[in-house]
Each structure stands twice: as structure tokens, then as C-alpha cells.
Amino acid sequence: MEPITGDVLRGHLEAMILAALERGGVHGFEVWRRLEEAGRGSLRLKEGSLYPALYRLEKAGLIASEWENTPAGQRGPRRRVYQLTKKGTHRLAESRAEWDRFVNVVGGILGGLT
């Protein structure tokens, strides 16, 4: 099966990120990993798509972030941890309802017009 990339994801990526954050706050790489895992090998998400989307979601108040300090004794850069806001939780519910309507309409059309 061909991986899902670019144009097909456009319009759905932000809702998918909100869903990935529903289980709790994580850094950007973990958001990417959760999406890749949930996509079961069919999703190919580029870093160049993820981080701008995270920025847009934060600017819209749908997610919040804070810097995580590197634990004592460990090396590495500080990481930004993202979490869903109440507004983001509400938007995710709206996105799921929109998706259900979309699937029903398009599924009916692709299933054959009568």
C-alpha cells in the first residue's frame, strides 16, 4: 500500500495532531511517532509539516507548550512539550463530527449513486 503523504493530509493534519495529544502532553518527536504508529506504516509525515502545524495550533490556542528541562545527569537539548487545551479538546470533538459527516457523504457517493 502506498503511504499517505502531502496533499491527502492537508486539512486533516491538525485534527490528527490534536488526537495524538489527547493521551497526554509530549514533545514534537513523540507526536510524530504517535501519528506514524497510529498510521500503521501508511502515514508518511515530514518534520517540515509537523512543526508549522504545531505552531499554528498553539497560536490558535488549541494546544499549549512549555520547555522541558533536561534531567540532571542527562545530555541533550531542552524540548518543547505540547499539550491539548480545553479549546483544543472542543475542536477535536468538532473535527471528529466533521470527519464522520464527510465519510458518510463521500462513502455514499463512492459506493454508487442511485
N, CA, C and O atoms as a printed pandas DataFrame, in Angstrom:
     atom_number atom_name residue_name chain_id  residue_number  x_coord  y_coord  z_coord
0              1         N          MET        A               1    0.838   -1.175    0.000
1              2        CA          MET        A               1    0.000    0.000    0.000
2              3         C          MET        A               1    0.886    1.243    0.000
3              4         O          MET        A               1    1.865    1.322    0.743
4              5         N          GLU        A               2    0.534    2.202   -0.835
5              6        CA          GLU        A               2    1.287    3.451   -0.919
6              7         C          GLU        A               2    1.085    4.275    0.354
7              8         O          GLU        A               2   -0.020    4.318    0.894
8              9         N          PRO        A               3    2.146    4.929    0.837
9             10        CA          PRO        A               3    1.988    5.768    2.023
10            11         C          PRO        A               3    1.145    7.004    1.725
11            12         O          PRO        A               3    1.120    7.498    0.598
12            13         N          ILE        A               4    0.464    7.489    2.742
13            14        CA          ILE        A               4   -0.333    8.705    2.637
14            15         C          ILE        A               4    0.580    9.879    2.964
15            16         O          ILE        A               4    1.200    9.916    4.027
16            17         N          THR        A               5    0.659   10.831    2.053
17            18        CA          THR        A               5    1.547   11.980    2.240
18            19         C          THR        A               5    0.856   13.264    1.811
19            20         O          THR        A               5   -0.303   13.257    1.396
20            21         N          GLY        A               6    1.588   14.361    1.920
21            22        CA          GLY        A               6    1.267   15.675    1.392
22            23         C          GLY        A               6   -0.176   16.096    1.259
23            24         O          GLY        A               6   -0.860   16.343    2.252
24            25         N          ASP        A               7   -0.640   16.178    0.004
25            26        CA          ASP        A               7   -1.954   16.751   -0.291
26            27         C          ASP        A               7   -3.095   16.039    0.419
27            28         O          ASP        A               7   -4.049   16.686    0.851
28            29         N          VAL        A               8   -3.016   14.743    0.545
29            30        CA          VAL        A               8   -4.093   13.994    1.193
30            31         C          VAL        A               8   -4.196   14.374    2.670
31            32         O          VAL        A               8   -5.290   14.411    3.233
32            33         N          LEU        A               9   -3.065   14.652    3.284
33            34        CA          LEU        A               9   -3.062   15.012    4.709
34            35         C          LEU        A               9   -3.536   16.435    4.956
35            36         O          LEU        A               9   -4.058   16.746    6.027
36            37         N          ARG        A              10   -3.353   17.300    3.962
37            38        CA          ARG        A              10   -3.712   18.700    4.132
38            39         C          ARG        A              10   -5.175   18.809    4.548
39            40         O          ARG        A              10   -6.049   18.211    3.920
40            41         N          GLY        A              11   -5.433   19.548    5.576
41            42        CA          GLY        A              11   -6.796   19.692    6.064
42            43         C          GLY        A              11   -7.132   18.733    7.190
43            44         O          GLY        A              11   -8.109   18.939    7.910
44            45         N          HIS        A              12   -6.337   17.692    7.349
45            46        CA          HIS        A              12   -6.600   16.709    8.398
46            47         C          HIS        A              12   -5.468   16.646    9.428
47            48         O          HIS        A              12   -5.651   16.118   10.525
48            49         N          LEU        A              13   -4.322   17.175    9.076
49            50        CA          LEU        A              13   -3.147   17.062    9.937
50            51         C          LEU        A              13   -3.382   17.670   11.314
51            52         O          LEU        A              13   -3.023   17.065   12.324
52            53         N          GLU        A              14   -3.970   18.837   11.368
53            54        CA          GLU        A              14   -4.143   19.491   12.664
54            55         C          GLU        A              14   -5.061   18.686   13.578
55            56         O          GLU        A              14   -4.792   18.573   14.774
56            57         N          ALA        A              15   -6.135   18.129   13.037
57            58        CA          ALA        A              15   -7.024   17.284   13.845
58            59         C          ALA        A              15   -6.290   16.027   14.310
59            60         O          ALA        A              15   -6.492   15.568   15.435
60            61         N          MET        A              16   -5.441   15.472   13.451
61            62        CA          MET        A              16   -4.686   14.276   13.838
62            63         C          MET        A              16   -3.696   14.596   14.954
63            64         O          MET        A              16   -3.484   13.775   15.846
64            65         N          ILE        A              17   -3.091   15.779   14.911
65            66        CA          ILE        A              17   -2.180   16.188   15.981
66            67         C          ILE        A              17   -2.949   16.343   17.291
67            68         O          ILE        A              17   -2.480   15.903   18.340
68            69         N          LEU        A              18   -4.120   16.961   17.235
69            70        CA          LEU        A              18   -4.939   17.093   18.449
70            71         C          LEU        A              18   -5.259   15.716   19.022
71            72         O          LEU        A              18   -5.209   15.518   20.235
72            73         N          ALA        A              19   -5.586   14.769   18.151
73            74        CA          ALA        A              19   -5.885   13.406   18.610
74            75         C          ALA        A              19   -4.654   12.763   19.239
75            76         O          ALA        A              19   -4.770   12.043   20.231
76            77         N          ALA        A              20   -3.476   13.016   18.672
77            78        CA          ALA        A              20   -2.240   12.447   19.223
78            79         C          ALA        A              20   -1.948   13.007   20.609
79            80         O          ALA        A              20   -1.347   12.327   21.441
80            81         N          LEU        A              21   -2.368   14.237   20.859
81            82        CA          LEU        A              21   -2.122   14.863   22.163
82            83         C          LEU        A              21   -3.202   14.541   23.185
83            84         O          LEU        A              21   -3.072   14.886   24.359
84            85         N          GLU        A              22   -4.259   13.888   22.746
85            86        CA          GLU        A              22   -5.360   13.553   23.649
86            87         C          GLU        A              22   -4.908   12.640   24.789
87            88         O          GLU        A              22   -5.461   12.702   25.887
88            89         N          ARG        A              23   -3.918   11.803   24.539
89            90        CA          ARG        A              23   -3.417   10.871   25.566
90            91         C          ARG        A              23   -2.470   11.530   26.545
91            92         O          ARG        A              23   -2.018   10.883   27.489
92            93         N          GLY        A              24   -2.157   12.799   26.347
93            94        CA          GLY        A              24   -1.259   13.496   27.257
94            95         C          GLY        A              24   -0.194   14.264   26.505
95            96         O          GLY        A              24    0.085   13.994   25.337
96            97         N          GLY        A              25    0.394   15.223   27.192
97            98        CA          GLY        A              25    1.385   16.087   26.584
98            99         C          GLY        A              25    2.704   15.386   26.302
99           100         O          GLY        A              25    3.186   14.582   27.100
100          101         N          VAL        A              26    3.274   15.710   25.150
101          102        CA          VAL        A              26    4.554   15.138   24.734
102          103         C          VAL        A              26    5.304   16.144   23.861
103          104         O          VAL        A              26    4.742   17.155   23.439
104          105         N          HIS        A              27    6.561   15.859   23.600
105          106        CA          HIS        A              27    7.363   16.707   22.717
106          107         C          HIS        A              27    7.046   16.372   21.254
107          108         O          HIS        A              27    6.409   15.361   20.960
108          109         N          GLY        A              28    7.497   17.229   20.358
109          110        CA          GLY        A              28    7.163   17.098   18.943
110          111         C          GLY        A              28    7.501   15.758   18.331
111          112         O          GLY        A              28    6.702   15.212   17.569
112          113         N          PHE        A              29    8.669   15.211   18.646
113          114        CA          PHE        A              29    9.045   13.923   18.063
114          115         C          PHE        A              29    8.073   12.831   18.489
115          116         O          PHE        A              29    7.753   11.943   17.698
116          117         N          GLU        A              30    7.607   12.887   19.719
117          118        CA          GLU        A              30    6.656   11.879   20.197
118          119         C          GLU        A              30    5.302   12.046   19.514
119          120         O          GLU        A              30    4.620   11.053   19.259
120          121         N          VAL        A              31    4.898   13.279   19.213
121          122        CA          VAL        A              31    3.673   13.495   18.429
122          123         C          VAL        A              31    3.833   12.796   17.084
123          124         O          VAL        A              31    2.952   12.052   16.652
124          125         N          TRP        A              32    4.962   13.041   16.429
125          126        CA          TRP        A              32    5.257   12.410   15.133
126          127         C          TRP        A              32    5.211   10.884   15.263
127          128         O          TRP        A              32    4.611   10.208   14.428
128          129         N          ARG        A              33    5.838   10.346   16.300
129          130        CA          ARG        A              33    5.885    8.899   16.491
130          131         C          ARG        A              33    4.480    8.332   16.702
131          132         O          ARG        A              33    4.138    7.293   16.136
132          133         N          ARG        A              34    3.673    9.003   17.509
133          134        CA          ARG        A              34    2.301    8.538   17.746
134          135         C          ARG        A              34    1.501    8.500   16.443
135          136         O          ARG        A              34    0.753    7.554   16.195
136          137         N          LEU        A              35    1.663    9.526   15.619
137          138        CA          LEU        A              35    0.942    9.557   14.344
138          139         C          LEU        A              35    1.419    8.449   13.415
139          140         O          LEU        A              35    0.609    7.776   12.778
140          141         N          GLU        A              36    2.725    8.261   13.337
141          142        CA          GLU        A              36    3.276    7.198   12.491
142          143         C          GLU        A              36    2.785    5.829   12.970
143          144         O          GLU        A              36    2.417    4.975   12.163
144          145         N          GLU        A              37    2.784    5.636   14.277
145          146        CA          GLU        A              37    2.339    4.360   14.846
146          147         C          GLU        A              37    0.851    4.131   14.570
147          148         O          GLU        A              37    0.454    3.038   14.166
148          149         N          ALA        A              38    0.045    5.144   14.784
149          150        CA          ALA        A              38   -1.394    5.021   14.544
150          151         C          ALA        A              38   -1.692    4.795   13.067
151          152         O          ALA        A              38   -2.685    4.156   12.718
152          153         N          GLY        A              39   -0.825    5.324   12.196
153          154        CA          GLY        A              39   -0.999    5.148   10.756
154          155         C          GLY        A              39   -0.582    3.781   10.254
155          156         O          GLY        A              39   -0.782    3.465    9.081
156          157         N          ARG        A              40   -0.007    2.966   11.123
157          158        CA          ARG        A              40    0.378    1.580   10.808
158          159         C          ARG        A              40    1.201    1.460    9.524
159          160         O          ARG        A              40    0.980    0.565    8.707
160          161         N          GLY        A              41    2.140    2.368    9.370
161          162        CA          GLY        A              41    3.033    2.303    8.221
162          163         C          GLY        A              41    2.488    2.954    6.963
163          164         O          GLY        A              41    3.189    3.017    5.953
164          165         N          SER        A              42    1.256    3.439    7.000
165          166        CA          SER        A              42    0.658    4.057    5.814
166          167         C          SER        A              42    0.769    5.573    5.817
167          168         O          SER        A              42    0.384    6.222    4.844
168          169         N          LEU        A              43    1.282    6.140    6.878
169          170        CA          LEU        A              43    1.376    7.590    7.007
170          171         C          LEU        A              43    2.833    8.011    6.943
171          172         O          LEU        A              43    3.667    7.492    7.685
172          173         N          ARG        A              44    3.140    8.947    6.062
173          174        CA          ARG        A              44    4.493    9.486    5.964
174          175         C          ARG        A              44    4.419   10.982    6.221
175          176         O          ARG        A              44    4.081   11.766    5.334
176          177         N          LEU        A              45    4.738   11.357    7.435
177          178        CA          LEU        A              45    4.645   12.748    7.853
178          179         C          LEU        A              45    6.038   13.352    7.910
179          180         O          LEU        A              45    6.930   12.813    8.565
180          181         N          LYS        A              46    6.218   14.460    7.231
181          182        CA          LYS        A              46    7.518   15.127    7.219
182          183         C          LYS        A              46    7.605   16.128    8.366
183          184         O          LYS        A              46    6.623   16.774    8.733
184          185         N          GLU        A              47    8.802   16.235    8.915
185          186        CA          GLU        A              47    9.048   17.176   10.010
186          187         C          GLU        A              47    8.666   18.590    9.587
187          188         O          GLU        A              47    8.185   19.380   10.400
188          189         N          GLY        A              48    8.884   18.906    8.308
189          190        CA          GLY        A              48    8.557   20.223    7.780
190          191         C          GLY        A              48    7.067   20.513    7.765
191          192         O          GLY        A              48    6.668   21.662    7.578
192          193         N          SER        A              49    6.243   19.502    7.956
193          194        CA          SER        A              49    4.792   19.694    8.059
194          195         C          SER        A              49    4.357   19.750    9.517
195          196         O          SER        A              49    3.462   20.514    9.877
196          197         N          LEU        A              50    4.992   18.941   10.347
197          198        CA          LEU        A              50    4.569   18.814   11.741
198          199         C          LEU        A              50    4.778   20.092   12.547
199          200         O          LEU        A              50    3.842   20.585   13.177
200          201         N          TYR        A              51    5.983   20.627   12.532
201          202        CA          TYR        A              51    6.280   21.751   13.422
202          203         C          TYR        A              51    5.524   23.031   13.055
203          204         O          TYR        A              51    5.088   23.742   13.960
204          205         N          PRO        A              52    5.350   23.356   11.777
205          206        CA          PRO        A              52    4.489   24.506   11.465
206          207         C          PRO        A              52    3.043   24.292   11.927
207          208         O          PRO        A              52    2.386   25.237   12.366
208          209         N          ALA        A              53    2.553   23.063   11.830
209          210        CA          ALA        A              53    1.188   22.767   12.291
210          211         C          ALA        A              53    1.098   22.925   13.807
211          212         O          ALA        A              53    0.115   23.468   14.311
212          213         N          LEU        A              54    2.104   22.460   14.536
213          214        CA          LEU        A              54    2.122   22.649   15.993
214          215         C          LEU        A              54    2.096   24.140   16.331
215          216         O          LEU        A              54    1.392   24.562   17.248
216          217         N          TYR        A              55    2.860   24.926   15.594
217          218        CA          TYR        A              55    2.896   26.372   15.822
218          219         C          TYR        A              55    1.515   26.987   15.576
219          220         O          TYR        A              55    1.050   27.798   16.377
220          221         N          ARG        A              56    0.857   26.610   14.477
221          222        CA          ARG        A              56   -0.477   27.144   14.170
222          223         C          ARG        A              56   -1.488   26.769   15.254
223          224         O          ARG        A              56   -2.307   27.592   15.663
224          225         N          LEU        A              57   -1.420   25.526   15.712
225          226        CA          LEU        A              57   -2.341   25.070   16.756
226          227         C          LEU        A              57   -2.122   25.834   18.059
227          228         O          LEU        A              57   -3.076   26.182   18.755
228          229         N          GLU        A              58   -0.862   26.087   18.376
229          230        CA          GLU        A              58   -0.570   26.834   19.602
230          231         C          GLU        A              58   -1.036   28.285   19.469
231          232         O          GLU        A              58   -1.618   28.841   20.400
232          233         N          LYS        A              59   -0.782   28.883   18.331
233          234        CA          LYS        A              59   -1.197   30.266   18.094
234          235         C          LYS        A              59   -2.719   30.403   18.183
235          236         O          LYS        A              59   -3.228   31.432   18.627
236          237         N          ALA        A              60   -3.440   29.364   17.761
237          238        CA          ALA        A              60   -4.905   29.369   17.810
238          239         C          ALA        A              60   -5.448   29.034   19.199
239          240         O          ALA        A              60   -6.658   29.088   19.420
240          241         N          GLY        A              61   -4.556   28.688   20.138
241          242        CA          GLY        A              61   -4.986   28.367   21.495
242          243         C          GLY        A              61   -5.521   26.954   21.655
243          244         O          GLY        A              61   -6.150   26.638   22.666
244          245         N          LEU        A              62   -5.275   26.095   20.660
245          246        CA          LEU        A              62   -5.772   24.720   20.711
246          247         C          LEU        A              62   -4.820   23.793   21.458
247          248         O          LEU        A              62   -5.227   22.757   21.983
248          249         N          ILE        A              63   -3.553   24.179   21.497
249          250        CA          ILE        A              63   -2.556   23.464   22.295
250          251         C          ILE        A              63   -1.716   24.506   23.028
251          252         O          ILE        A              63   -1.699   25.681   22.662
252          253         N          ALA        A              64   -1.032   24.061   24.052
253          254        CA          ALA        A              64   -0.105   24.915   24.794
254          255         C          ALA        A              64    1.217   24.170   24.878
255          256         O          ALA        A              64    1.257   22.944   24.768
256          257         N          SER        A              65    2.293   24.911   25.072
257          258        CA          SER        A              65    3.589   24.248   25.197
258          259         C          SER        A              65    4.415   24.910   26.280
259          260         O          SER        A              65    4.190   26.060   26.658
260          261         N          GLU        A              66    5.369   24.155   26.761
261          262        CA          GLU        A              66    6.353   24.696   27.699
262          263         C          GLU        A              66    7.649   23.938   27.497
263          264         O          GLU        A              66    7.662   22.804   27.019
264          265         N          TRP        A              67    8.734   24.587   27.869
265          266        CA          TRP        A              67   10.041   23.963   27.721
266          267         C          TRP        A              67   10.274   22.977   28.851
267          268         O          TRP        A              67   10.020   23.273   30.018
268          269         N          GLU        A              68   10.756   21.814   28.490
269          270        CA          GLU        A              68   11.100   20.779   29.459
270          271         C          GLU        A              68   12.606   20.843   29.667
271          272         O          GLU        A              68   13.372   20.796   28.705
272          273         N          ASN        A              69   13.024   20.947   30.903
273          274        CA          ASN        A              69   14.452   20.964   31.191
274          275         C          ASN        A              69   15.022   19.562   31.112
275          276         O          ASN        A              69   14.354   18.587   31.457
276          277         N          THR        A              70   16.251   19.467   30.660
277          278        CA          THR        A              70   16.936   18.186   30.605
278          279         C          THR        A              70   17.200   17.720   32.033
279          280         O          THR        A              70   17.770   18.469   32.826
280          281         N          PRO        A              71   16.793   16.489   32.376
281          282        CA          PRO        A              71   17.028   15.984   33.734
282          283         C          PRO        A              71   18.518   15.994   34.093
283          284         O          PRO        A              71   19.375   15.817   33.227
284          285         N          ALA        A              72   18.809   16.200   35.363
285          286        CA          ALA        A              72   20.192   16.215   35.840
286          287         C          ALA        A              72   20.890   14.919   35.459
287          288         O          ALA        A              72   20.329   13.832   35.594
288          289         N          GLY        A              73   22.107   15.048   34.989
289          290        CA          GLY        A              73   22.892   13.874   34.622
290          291         C          GLY        A              73   22.660   13.412   33.192
291          292         O          GLY        A              73   23.320   12.479   32.733
292          293         N          GLN        A              74   21.742   14.042   32.484
293          294        CA          GLN        A              74   21.486   13.672   31.091
294          295         C          GLN        A              74   21.903   14.812   30.178
295          296         O          GLN        A              74   21.870   15.984   30.554
296          297         N          ARG        A              75   22.291   14.441   28.984
297          298        CA          ARG        A              75   22.670   15.427   27.985
298          299         C          ARG        A              75   21.537   15.619   27.002
299          300         O          ARG        A              75   20.589   14.836   26.944
300          301         N          GLY        A              76   21.661   16.665   26.246
301          302        CA          GLY        A              76   20.693   16.897   25.191
302          303         C          GLY        A              76   20.019   18.242   25.340
303          304         O          GLY        A              76   20.045   18.861   26.404
304          305         N          PRO        A              77   19.423   18.675   24.266
305          306        CA          PRO        A              77   18.760   19.979   24.290
306          307         C          PRO        A              77   17.442   19.934   25.052
307          308         O          PRO        A              77   16.845   18.874   25.240
308          309         N          ARG        A              78   17.011   21.100   25.480
309          310        CA          ARG        A              78   15.683   21.195   26.077
310          311         C          ARG        A              78   14.665   20.906   24.984
311          312         O          ARG        A              78   14.903   21.170   23.806
312          313         N          ARG        A              79   13.538   20.364   25.393
313          314        CA          ARG        A              79   12.495   20.049   24.417
314          315         C          ARG        A              79   11.210   20.776   24.794
315          316         O          ARG        A              79   10.912   20.994   25.968
316          317         N          ARG        A              80   10.472   21.138   23.772
317          318        CA          ARG        A              80    9.175   21.777   23.982
318          319         C          ARG        A              80    8.130   20.675   24.087
319          320         O          ARG        A              80    8.028   19.817   23.210
320          321         N          VAL        A              81    7.355   20.706   25.167
321          322        CA          VAL        A              81    6.305   19.711   25.393
322          323         C          VAL        A              81    4.959   20.368   25.099
323          324         O          VAL        A              81    4.646   21.443   25.612
324          325         N          TYR        A              82    4.174   19.697   24.264
325          326        CA          TYR        A              82    2.874   20.212   23.828
326          327         C          TYR        A              82    1.760   19.466   24.539
327          328         O          TYR        A              82    1.868   18.269   24.805
328          329         N          GLN        A              83    0.687   20.187   24.845
329          330        CA          GLN        A              83   -0.483   19.546   25.444
330          331         C          GLN        A              83   -1.750   20.197   24.917
331          332         O          GLN        A              83   -1.752   21.358   24.507
332          333         N          LEU        A              84   -2.808   19.437   24.937
333          334        CA          LEU        A              84   -4.113   19.880   24.472
334          335         C          LEU        A              84   -4.721   20.850   25.486
335          336         O          LEU        A              84   -4.612   20.633   26.692
336          337         N          THR        A              85   -5.351   21.904   25.008
337          338        CA          THR        A              85   -6.083   22.827   25.879
338          339         C          THR        A              85   -7.567   22.444   25.852
339          340         O          THR        A              85   -7.976   21.582   25.074
340          341         N          LYS        A              86   -8.365   23.088   26.701
341          342        CA          LYS        A              86   -9.812   22.838   26.671
342          343         C          LYS        A              86  -10.382   23.205   25.307
343          344         O          LYS        A              86  -11.233   22.499   24.766
344          345         N          LYS        A              87   -9.904   24.309   24.763
345          346        CA          LYS        A              87  -10.344   24.731   23.432
346          347         C          LYS        A              87   -9.954   23.677   22.389
347          348         O          LYS        A              87  -10.718   23.402   21.463
348          349         N          GLY        A              88   -8.773   23.096   22.544
349          350        CA          GLY        A              88   -8.320   22.049   21.632
350          351         C          GLY        A              88   -9.151   20.787   21.752
351          352         O          GLY        A              88   -9.429   20.127   20.751
352          353         N          THR        A              89   -9.549   20.445   22.970
353          354        CA          THR        A              89  -10.403   19.273   23.186
354          355         C          THR        A              89  -11.749   19.472   22.495
355          356         O          THR        A              89  -12.283   18.551   21.877
356          357         N          HIS        A              90  -12.290   20.684   22.606
357          358        CA          HIS        A              90  -13.559   21.006   21.947
358          359         C          HIS        A              90  -13.398   20.928   20.424
359          360         O          HIS        A              90  -14.250   20.374   19.729
360          361         N          ARG        A              91  -12.303   21.487   19.922
361          362        CA          ARG        A              91  -12.060   21.461   18.468
362          363         C          ARG        A              91  -11.897   20.032   17.967
363          364         O          ARG        A              91  -12.360   19.707   16.874
364          365         N          LEU        A              92  -11.249   19.178   18.746
365          366        CA          LEU        A              92  -11.082   17.776   18.359
366          367         C          LEU        A              92  -12.441   17.101   18.231
367          368         O          LEU        A              92  -12.669   16.348   17.285
368          369         N          ALA        A              93  -13.342   17.361   19.167
369          370        CA          ALA        A              93  -14.696   16.793   19.089
370          371         C          ALA        A              93  -15.407   17.284   17.828
371          372         O          ALA        A              93  -16.078   16.504   17.153
372          373         N          GLU        A              94  -15.265   18.572   17.507
373          374        CA          GLU        A              94  -15.857   19.115   16.282
374          375         C          GLU        A              94  -15.253   18.456   15.043
375          376         O          GLU        A              94  -15.968   18.123   14.098
376          377         N          SER        A              95  -13.937   18.273   15.055
377          378        CA          SER        A              95  -13.254   17.655   13.913
378          379         C          SER        A              95  -13.716   16.223   13.700
379          380         O          SER        A              95  -13.875   15.779   12.563
380          381         N          ARG        A              96  -13.931   15.506   14.789
381          382        CA          ARG        A              96  -14.415   14.125   14.667
382          383         C          ARG        A              96  -15.826   14.095   14.077
383          384         O          ARG        A              96  -16.135   13.234   13.253
384          385         N          ALA        A              97  -16.676   15.024   14.491
385          386        CA          ALA        A              97  -18.034   15.089   13.950
386          387         C          ALA        A              97  -17.999   15.448   12.462
387          388         O          ALA        A              97  -18.733   14.868   11.661
388          389         N          GLU        A              98  -17.143   16.406   12.098
389          390        CA          GLU        A              98  -16.985   16.769   10.683
390          391         C          GLU        A              98  -16.492   15.575    9.873
391          392         O          GLU        A              98  -16.967   15.330    8.764
392          393         N          TRP        A              99  -15.547   14.843   10.426
393          394        CA          TRP        A              99  -14.998   13.673    9.735
394          395         C          TRP        A              99  -16.081   12.626    9.506
395          396         O          TRP        A              99  -16.179   12.060    8.418
396          397         N          ASP        A             100  -16.891   12.368   10.522
397          398        CA          ASP        A             100  -17.982   11.396   10.386
398          399         C          ASP        A             100  -18.940   11.801    9.269
399          400         O          ASP        A             100  -19.346   10.964    8.463
400          401         N          ARG        A             101  -19.303   13.083    9.219
401          402        CA          ARG        A             101  -20.187   13.563    8.146
402          403         C          ARG        A             101  -19.527   13.385    6.784
403          404         O          ARG        A             101  -20.168   12.938    5.833
404          405         N          PHE        A             102  -18.250   13.733    6.692
405          406        CA          PHE        A             102  -17.503   13.615    5.441
406          407         C          PHE        A             102  -17.479   12.168    4.956
407          408         O          PHE        A             102  -17.756   11.893    3.789
408          409         N          VAL        A             103  -17.149   11.255    5.850
409          410        CA          VAL        A             103  -17.079    9.830    5.489
410          411         C          VAL        A             103  -18.439    9.328    5.025
411          412         O          VAL        A             103  -18.521    8.580    4.052
412          413         N          ASN        A             104  -19.501    9.728    5.705
413          414        CA          ASN        A             104  -20.840    9.294    5.307
414          415         C          ASN        A             104  -21.216    9.811    3.924
415          416         O          ASN        A             104  -21.739    9.058    3.103
416          417         N          VAL        A             105  -20.956   11.081    3.662
417          418        CA          VAL        A             105  -21.321   11.662    2.369
418          419         C          VAL        A             105  -20.472   11.076    1.244
419          420         O          VAL        A             105  -21.005   10.588    0.247
420          421         N          VAL        A             106  -19.157   11.126    1.406
421          422        CA          VAL        A             106  -18.273   10.635    0.347
422          423         C          VAL        A             106  -18.417    9.129    0.185
423          424         O          VAL        A             106  -18.394    8.623   -0.937
424          425         N          GLY        A             107  -18.565    8.412    1.285
425          426        CA          GLY        A             107  -18.772    6.962    1.203
426          427         C          GLY        A             107  -20.023    6.623    0.422
427          428         O          GLY        A             107  -20.035    5.675   -0.362
428          429         N          GLY        A             108  -21.082    7.402    0.636
429          430        CA          GLY        A             108  -22.311    7.177   -0.113
430          431         C          GLY        A             108  -22.133    7.433   -1.598
431          432         O          GLY        A             108  -22.673    6.707   -2.433
432          433         N          ILE        A             109  -21.372    8.470   -1.921
433          434        CA          ILE        A             109  -21.132    8.787   -3.332
434          435         C          ILE        A             109  -20.245    7.735   -3.982
435          436         O          ILE        A             109  -20.549    7.248   -5.071
436          437         N          LEU        A             110  -19.162    7.388   -3.324
437          438        CA          LEU        A             110  -18.242    6.400   -3.899
438          439         C          LEU        A             110  -18.843    5.007   -3.932
439          440         O          LEU        A             110  -18.460    4.175   -4.754
440          441         N          GLY        A             111  -19.787    4.758   -3.034
441          442        CA          GLY        A             111  -20.465    3.466   -3.014
442          443         C          GLY        A             111  -21.415    3.302   -4.191
443          444         O          GLY        A             111  -21.884    2.202   -4.484
444          445         N          GLY        A             112  -21.684    4.395   -4.848
445          446        CA          GLY        A             112  -22.544    4.343   -6.032
446          447         C          GLY        A             112  -23.745    5.240   -5.883
447          448         O          GLY        A             112  -24.503    5.134   -4.918
448          449         N          LEU        A             113  -23.912    6.111   -6.831
449          450        CA          LEU        A             113  -25.076    6.991   -6.838
450          451         C          LEU        A             113  -26.276    6.231   -7.365
451          452         O          LEU        A             113  -26.153    5.432   -8.294
452          453         N          THR        A             114  -27.425    6.474   -6.781
453          454        CA          THR        A             114  -28.641    5.803   -7.259
454          455         C          THR        A             114  -29.653    6.814   -7.737
455          456         O          THR        A             114  -30.740    6.438   -8.177
